[in-house]
Amino acid sequence: MMDLWATVPYYTAYLSKALLSEGIDLTVGSISYYLDPGCFSGRGIRVDPGLVDYVGRLRLGRPIRRVLKFAEAMINLVALTLRFALTPPDVVHVQYLPMLKWRLPLDFWFLEYCRRRGAKIVLTVHDLMPHDTANTHRQTFFRLYGMVDKIICHSDHIKNELHQQFEVPIRKITVIPHGPLFYDIPSQEDKILDVLCVDRDSVIVLWQGIIFPYKGVDLLLEAWQRVEADGLDATLIIAGTGAPDLLNQIEGQVEQLGLKRVKLHFRFISTEELVQLYRAADIVVYPYRAITTSGALATGLALNKTIVASNLQVFRELLTHKENAFLVEAGDAQHLADGLRELLRNAGLRELLTAGVRKLDFGEQSWRSIAEKTIRVYRDESC
């Protein structure tokens, strides 16, 4: 299992745990996740990135951490190359290749080497292409999708995009849903609301995640201005991290719009605090402009929340308007405001949507099913 930079550590951890429970002889090729050193060990997983695993255990500033992670990755790639010369794996399951965005060919060279040593290359597509980069990396990803043996994606929409945009044969693509995250973390006292000075009698709306332009936080703030104008007793929490310039833009927008009932929580949130936030929230909102897959949505589903989401095809494969979610037009702040106002005024509708989410049964059984389908991809000899 290859996620050498721990780019999608929680997905890698949950999937690996499920595969190990199914008896797969699996080595998890990842360094420790610097923001949550217990991400893997807390789920009974020992990581083995190749040779060294130090950077993720150190408290470092972002620039020096990136440089050292790159150096660490080079050492580990060399170590794995030597190891695979003697004992190549049957399958290399790739979760993320960060160096592709930098136009460095090292990841390509390593995967081609693994193939020559007899390993099948399976790729999970978390992002069809890097978000907010237009077509800058199209040729790079065209090459990547063409060279791997099997591709796993999380929706039929992305399957069709892989086939139509990147000419990937349908036989190479398997749709396996994204599994739930953090459902296994026990409930704790929700002290996080006291930290944020949030009135517990207020209806709480939550946006959580790593902040990128495509995730629509700016649209949400525009919509929230209309919500506040109605005098509704509600508080919006925006929690997560992101590039400093984006965080500054959001702070500036809150001030410019004169928003009074917005709490900005810009820092890494531990899994325990994250679960506290989700459990305390009455509504969780996903105002994305575009999406390949969403771990944040998987968390909202796993924790049985009332969901407001953009009416995007990927979301529609899981969500149905006014059955288990309230869907709004992507990129439309007015429509988002209307949906939020309707849910804030109608507790019965919130409970109806939550009941619809519960019916999805998005928990441990989901990962068992995902593991079984993934194993079938490993064993499929059709390519």
FITORNU-863154 format. One record per residue: residue in three letters; x, y, z of N, C-alpha, C, CB in turn. Coordinates in steps of 0.2 Angstrom, whole numbers, plus 5000, padded with zeros to 4 digits. Glycine has a CB too. Layout:
BEGIN
ALAXYZXYZXYZXYZ;...
***
This chain:
BEGIN
MET500449945000500050005000500450065000499550005006;MET500450104995500950154994500650224995501250154987;ASP500850255000500650325002501250355005499950335006;LEU501850365002502450375005502550435009503050365000;TRP502150485007502150555010501550565015502050605005;ALA501150505016500550515021500150575019500850525028;THR499950575012499550625010498750615011499650625002;VAL498550545011497850525013497950475018497450505007;PRO498150495024498350445029497750415032498750485035;TYR497250445033496650415036496350365032496150465039;TYR496250385025495950335020496450275020495950365014;THR497050285020497550225019497550185026498250255019;ALA497450215031497450175038496750135038497450225044;TYR496250165037495550125037495550065032494950175036;LEU495750085026495750035021496249975023495950065014;SER496849995025497349945027497149905032498049975029;LYS496849935037496549895043496049845040496249935048;ALA495549865036495049815033495449765029494549855029;LEU495949775025496249725021496649675026496749755016;LEU496949705031497249655035496749605039497649695041;SER496249635041495749595044495449535039495149635047;GLU495549545033495349495028495849445026495049535022;GLY496449455030496949405029497449425024496749345028;ILE497449485021497949505016498649515019497649565012;ASP499149495015499849505018500049575015500349445015;LEU499949625019500049695017500549725021499349725018;THR500949765017501449815020501249885018502149795017;VAL501149925024500849995023501450035022500450015029;GLY501550055016502150105014501950175015502350095007;SER502050195021501950265023502350285028501150275024;ILE502550355029502850385034502350395040503250445033;SER502550415046502050435051501750505049502350445058;TYR501050515050500750575049500950625054499950565048;TYR501250675052501550725057500950765061501950775053;LEU500350765059499850795062499450755067499350835058;ASP499550685066499250635070499650575070498550625068;PRO500250575074500650515075500350455076501250535080;GLY499750455079499450385081498950365075499050395087;CYS498950395070498450385064498450305063498550425058;PHE499050285062499150215060499250165066499750205055;SER499650185071499750135076499150135080500350165081;GLY498750185081498050175085497550135082497750245085;ARG497750115075497250065072497649995071497050095065;GLY498149985075498549925074498949915068498049865075;ILE499149965065499549965059500249985060499250005053;ARG500749945058501449965058501649995051501849905060;VAL501850055050502050075044502750055042502050155043;ASP502950045036503550035033503750065027503649955033;PRO503950125027504050165021504650145016504050235022;GLY505050105019505650085015506250075020505750135010;LEU506450135023507050135027506950185033507650155023;VAL506750245031506750305037506050325038507250355035;ASP505950345044505250375046505350425052504750325047;TYR505650485050505850525056505450595055506550545055;VAL505350615049505150685048504450695051505050705041;GLY503950645050503350645053503250645060502950585050;ARG503850635064503850635071504150695074504250575074;LEU504350745070504650805072504150865071505250815068;ARG504250915075503850975075504251025071503651005082;LEU504051035065504451075060503951125056504851035055;GLY504251185054503951225050503751195043504251295050;ARG503251225040503051195033503651195028502551235031;PRO504051245027504551245022505051195023504851315021;ILE505351185029505851135031505551065031506151155038;ARG504951065033504650995033504550965026503950995036;ARG504351015021504350985014504950965011504051045010;VAL505551005013506150985010506350925013506651045012;LEU506250915020506550845023506050795021506550855030;LYS505450805020505050745017505250725010504250765017;PHE505450775006505650755000506250715000505850814995;ALA506750735004507350695005507250625008507850735010;GLU506750625013506550555016506250515010506150565022;ALA505850545006505550505001506050474996505050544997;MET506550514994507050494990507450434993507550544988;ILE507650434999507950375003507550315003508150395010;ASN506850325004506450265004506250234997505750295007;LEU506250284992506150254985506750214984506050304980;VAL507350234985507950194984507950124988508650234986;ALA507750134994507750074998507250024996507550095005;LEU506650044993506150004991506349974984505450034990;THR506750014980507049984974507449924975507350044970;LEU507949934980508349874981507949814984508849904986;ARG507549834989507149774992506749734986506649804997;PHE506449774982506049744977506449704971505549794973;ALA507049724971507549684967507549614969508249714966;LEU507549604975507549534978506849504979507949534985;THR506349544982505749514983505149564981505649494991;PRO505049564975504549614973503849594975504449614965;PRO503349644977502749624979502249604973502349684982;ASP501749564975501249544969500849614967500749494972;VAL500749654972500349714970500649774973499549704972;VAL500649834970500849894973500149934972501449934969;HIS499849954978499249994977499450064979498749964982;VAL499350104974499550174975498950224977499850204968;GLN499150254983498550304985498750374983498550304992;TYR499350394983499550464981500250474978499350514987;LEU500350514973501050524971501150604970501050494963;PRO501350634976501350704976501850734971501650724983;MET502350704969502850734965502650744958503550684965;LEU502050714956501850724949501650794948501150684948;LYS501450834953501250904953501850944951500950934959;TRP502450924953503050954952503450934946503550944958;ARG503150894942503350874935504050834936503450934931;LEU504150804942504650764943504550684941504950764950;PRO504950654937504750584934504950534939505150574928;LEU505150544945505350494950504850444951505650524956;ASP504250464952503650414954503550374948503050454956;PHE503550404942503450364936503950304935503450404930;TRP504650324936505150284936505050224941505850314937;PHE504850244947504750184952504250144950504650214959;LEU503650164948503150124946503250074940502450164944;GLU503650104935503850064929504350014932504150104924;TYR504750024936505249974939504849924942505750014944;CYS504349934946503949884950503549844945503449924954;ARG503349874939503049834934503549784931502749874929;ARG504149804930504649764927504849704932505249804925;ARG504749714938504849664943504249614944505049694950;GLY503749634940503149584940502549604945503449514943;ALA502649664947502049684952501549714948502349744957;LYS500849704950500349734947500249804950499649694948;ILE500149854946500049924949499249944949500449974945;VAL499049954955498349974956498350044959497949924961;LEU497950094956497950164958497250184960498150204952;THR497250214966496550244968496550314966496450234976;VAL496050334963496050404961495650444966495650414954;HIS496050484970495650534975495550594972496150544981;ASP495950624967495850684963495950664956496250744966;LEU495450674952495550664945496150694942494950684941;MET496250764944496850804943496850844949496850844936;PRO497450874950497550924956497050984955498250954956;HIS496650994960496151044960496351114959495651044966;ASP496051154956496151224955496851234951496251264962;THR496951184946497551194942497351194934498051134943;ALA496651194933496451184926496751124923496651254922;ASN497051134917497251074913498051074913497051084906;THR498351104918499051114919499351044919499251144925;HIS499050994922499350934923499050874919499350914930;ARG498650894914498250844910498750794907497850874905;GLN499250814904499650764901500050714906500250794896;THR500250744911500550704917500050644919500750744923;PHE499450664920498950614923498650574917498350654926;PHE498650594911498550554905499050494905498550594899;ARG499650514906500150464906500150414912500850494906;LEU499950434918499850394924499350344923499750444930;TYR498750374921498150324920498250274915497550364918;GLY498650294910498850244905499250184907499050274899;MET499750204911500250154913500050104918500850194915;VAL499550124923499450074928498950014926499050114934;ASP498949964929498549904927497849914929498849844930;LYS497649934935496949944937496850004941496749884942;ILE496350034940496150094943495550084947496050154938;ILE495550114954494950114958494750184959495150084965;CYS494150204958493850274959493250264963493650304952;HIS492950314965492450314970491750324968492550364976;SER491650344961490950354958490950334951490850434960;ASP490350324949490250314942490450374937489550294940;HIS490350434940490450494937491250494935490250554941;ILE491650484940492350484939492550434934492750484946;LYS492250374935492350314930492250344923491950254931;ASN491750374922491550404915492050454913490850424915;GLU492250494917492750544916493450514914492850594922;LEU493650464918494250434916494250404909494450374921;HIS493650374907493550344901493550394895492950294901;GLN493150444896493050494891493650544890492450534892;GLN493850574896494350624895495050594895494350664902;PHE495250534898495850504898495950444894496150494905;GLU495450424891495450364886495650294890495850374881;VAL495450294896495550234900495050174898495550244908;PRO495250124897494750064895494350054901495150004893;ILE493650044900493250034905493449964910492450024903;ARG493749914906493849854910494449874915494149804905;LYS494749924915495349944919495049974926495849984916;ILE494449994925494150044931493650004935493850104928;THR493750004942493249984946493050034951493549924950;VAL492350044952492050094956491950054963491350114954;ILE492350084968492250064975492150124979492850024977;PRO491550134983491450194987491950214992490750184990;HIS492050274993492450294998492150275005492550374998;GLY492550255010492350225016492250285021492750175019;PRO491850265027491750315032492450325036491250295036;LEU492450385039493050405043492850425050493450465040;PHE493150405055493150435062492450405065493150505062;TYR492150355062491550335065491750295072491150285061;ASP492350265072492550225077492850265083493050175075;ILE492850325083493150365089492550375094493450435086;PRO492650355100492150365105491950435106492350325111;SER491250445108491050505110491350535116490250505111;GLN491550595116491750635122491450695123492550645121;GLU491550725129491250785131491450845126491350815138;ASP490950875123491050925118491350995120490450935113;LYS491950985123492251045126492451095120492851025129;ILE492451075114492651115108492151175108492651075102;LEU491551165109491051225109491251285114490351205110;ASP491451255120491751305125492351345123491851275132;VAL492751305119493351335117493251395112493851285114;LEU492751375107492551425102492051475105492251385096;CYS491851475111491351515114490651515110491651585114;VAL490451455108489851445104489251435109489851395099;ASP488651475108488051465112487751395111487551515111;ARG487751355116487451285115486751285113487551245121;ASP486351335114485651335112485551365104485251385116;SER486151385101486151405094486151345090486651455093;VAL485851345084485851295079486551305076485251305073;ILE486951255076487651255073487651225066488051215078;VAL487951265062488151245055488951235055487851295050;LEU489151185052489851165052490151165045490051105056;TRP490651195043491051175037491751155040491151245032;GLN492051095038492651075040493051045035492551025046;GLY493751055035494151025030494751065029493751015024;ILE495151045024495751085022495451135016496251035018;ILE495651195017495351245013495651255007495351315017;PHE495251245001495451264995494951304991495651194991;PRO495051334986494551374983493951334980494851414977;TYR494051274978493551234975493051214980493851174971;LYS493251224986492751194992492251244994493151174998;GLY492251304991491751354991491551394998491151324989;VAL492151405002492051435008491751505007492651435012;ASP492051535002491851605000491051614998492251634994;LEU490851564995490151554993489751545000489951504988;LEU489951505004489651495010489551565014489951445014;LEU490051605014490051665018489551715015490751695019;GLU489551715008489051755005488351735007489151754997;ALA488251665007487551645009487451655016487551565008;TRP487951655020487851665027487651735029488451645031;GLN487851785025487651855026486951855025488051895021;ARG486651825021485851825020485551785026485651785013;VAL485851735028485551705034485551745040485951635036;GLU486151785041486151825047485651885046486851855048;ALA485551905040485051965039484351945041485051985031;ASP484151875041483551855043483451845051483351785040;GLY484051865055484051855062483951785065483451905064;LEU484151735061484051665064484551655069484051615058;ASP484351615074484751595080485251545077484351575086;ALA485751555074486251505071486951535071486051485064;THR487451485072488151495072488451455066488451485079;LEU488851485062489251455057489951445060489251495051;ILE490251385060490951365062491251345056490951315067;ILE491851375054492251355049492951335052492451415043;ALA493051265051493651235055494051205050493351195060;GLY494751215051495251175046495851215045494851165040;THR496251195041496851235039496851245031497451185041;GLY497351285029497451295022498051345021496851325019;ALA498151365015498751405014498551475017498751415006;PRO499051505020498951565024498651625020499651595026;ASP498751625013498451685009497651665009498651685002;LEU497451605008496751585008496451605015496651515006;LEU496751585020496451595027496351675028496951565033;ASN496851715026496851785026496251815022497451815024;GLN496151785016495551805012494951795016495551765005;ILE494851735019494251715022494151765028494251645025;GLU494651775032494551825038494351895035495251835042;GLY494651915029494451975027493751985024494951995021;GLN493551925021492851925019492351925025492751855015;VAL492451895030492051895036491951965038492351845042;GLU492552005039492552075041492152115036493252095042;GLN492352105029492052145024491252135024492252135017;LEU491052075025490252065025489952085032490151995023;GLY490352095037490052115043489752055047489552175042;LEU489951995046489651935049489851935056489951875045;LYS489351925060489351925068489351855071488851965071;ARG489051805067488951745070489351685066488151725070;VAL489951705065490451655062491051645066490651685055;LYS491251585068491751565071492351535067491551515077;LEU492851565066493451535062493951495067493851595058;HIS494051435065494451395069495051365065494051335072;PHE495551405063496051395058496651365062496251455055;ARG496651295063497151255065497051185064497351275073;PHE497551145064497451075064496951055069498051035064;ILE496451005068495950985073496150915074495250995070;SER496250895080496350825081495750785080496550815089;THR495850715079495250675077494750675083495450605076;GLU494950685089494450685095494050755094494850685101;GLU494350805093494050875092493550875086494550935092;LEU493850845081493450845075492750805076493850805069;VAL492850745079492150715081491750755085492350645084;GLN492050785090491650835094491250885090492050865100;LEU491650915085491350965081490750935077491850995076;TYR490850875074490350845070489750825074490550785066;ARG489850805080489250775084488850845087489550735090;ALA489250895088488950955091488550995085489451005094;ALA488750985079488451015073487750995072488851015067;ASP487251035070486551025068486551015061486051075070;ILE486951045057487051045050487751045048486651105046;VAL487951005043488651005040488551025033488950935041;VAL488951075030488851095024489451085019488651175024;TYR489351065013489851055008489651095001489850975006;PRO489851155001489651204996490151194990489651274998;TYR490451144988490951134983490751154976491251064983;ARG491251184973491151194966491251134961491651254964;ALA491751094963491951034960492150984965492451044954;ILE492150914963492350864968492550804964491850854973;THR493050764966493150694964492950644969493950684963;THR493150664976492850624981492950664987493150554982;SER492650644993492650694999492650655005492050734999;GLY493250655008493250625015492850655020494050625017;ALA492750725019492350765024491650735023492450835023;LEU491350725017490750705017490650635020490550695009;ALA491150595019491150525022491150525029491750485020;THR491450585032491350585040490650615042491850645042;GLY490350655038489750675039489250625039489550735035;LEU489250585034488850525033488950475039488950485027;ALA489550465041489750415046489450435053490450395046;LEU489450495054489250525060488450545060489650585062;ASN488150525055487350535054487150615055487050495059;LYS487450655051487250725051486750745046487950765051;THR486450805047486050835042486550865037485550885045;ILE486450855031486950875026486650925021487250815022;VAL486950975019486851025014487451015009486751095016;ALA487351005003487850994998487751014991488050914998;SER488251034987488151054981487851004976488751084977;ASN487451014972487150964967487550944962486450994965;LEU488150914964488650884959488550814958489350894962;GLN488650784952488550714950488850664955488750704943;VAL489450684957489750634962489350634969490550664964;PHE489150684971488750684977488050654976488650764980;ARG487750664970487150634969487150554969486850654962;GLU487750524968487750454968487650424976488450424966;LEU487750474981487650454988487050484990488250464992;LEU486850544988486350594991485750604987486750654993;THR485250604990484550614986484250674990484150554986;HIS484050724986483750784988483150774993483550834983;LYS483150804999482650795004482450725006481950825001;GLU482950675004482850615007483450595012482850555002;ASN484050615010484550605015485050665015484950545014;ALA484850715011485250785011484850835008485950765007;PHE485050895008484750955005485250975000484551015010;LEU485150964993485550984988485451054985485550934982;VAL485951094984485851164981486351164975486051214987;GLU486151214971486551224965487251244966486151284960;ALA487751214963488451224964488551294962488851174961;GLY488951334966489151404964488651454965489351404957;ASP488051434968487451484969487351504976486851454966;ALA487651564978487651584985486851594987488051644986;GLN486451614983485751624985485451564986485451664979;HIS485551514982485151454983485451414989485351404977;LEU486051424990486351394997486051425003487151404997;ALA485951495002485651535008484951505009485651605007;ASP484551495004483851475004483851405007483551474997;GLY484251365005484251295008484451295016484751255005;LEU484951335018485151345025484551375029485751385025;ARG484251425026483651455030483151405031483451515026;GLU482951365026482451315026482551265032482251285020;LEU483151245032483351195037483451225044484051155035;LEU483651285044483751315051483051325054484151385050;ARG482551335050481851345052481451285054481451395048;ASN481751225051481351165051481651115054481051155043;ALA481651105060481951045064481750985062481851055071;GLY481050975060480750915057481150895051480050925056;LEU481250935046481650915040482350895042481650975035;ARG482650925046483350905048483350835051483650955054;GLU482850815055482750755058482650705052482250745063;LEU482250725047482050675042482650665038481550705037;LEU483050715036483650695032484150655036484050765030;THR484250665043484650625047484450555047484650655054;ALA483850545047483550475047483750445040482850475048;GLY483750485035483950455028484650435028483750505023;VAL485050475032485850455032485950395036486250515035;ARG485550385041485650325046485450265042485150335052;LYS485050265037484850205033485450185029484250225029;LEU485850235027486450215023486950165027486850275021;ASP486850165034487350115038488050125036487050045037;PHE488250185036488950205034489450195040489050275031;GLY489650125041490050115047490550055045489650095053;GLU490750015050491249965050491049915044491249925056;GLN490449895043490249855038490449885031489549835038;SER490449945030490649975024491349965022490550055024;TRP491749965027492449945025492649875024492949965031;ARG492249835027492249755025492149745018491849715030;SER491549785016491349775009491849805004490649805008;ILE492149865006492649895002493249845002492849965005;ALA493449815007494049775007493949715002494249745014;GLU493349685003493249624998493249644991492549595000;LYS492949704989492949724982493749744980492549784981;THR494149774985494849794983495249724982495149834989;ILE495049674986495449614985495249584978495249564990;ARG494649584976494449564969494849604964493749574968;VAL494949664965495349704960496149674960495349774961;TYR496349664966497049634966497149564962497249624973;ARG496549524963496649464960496349454952496249414964;ASP496149514950495849514943496449514938495449574942;GLU496449464934496949454929496749474922497149384929;SER496249514921495949534915496349584911495249564915;CYS496849624915497249664911498049644912497249744915;
***
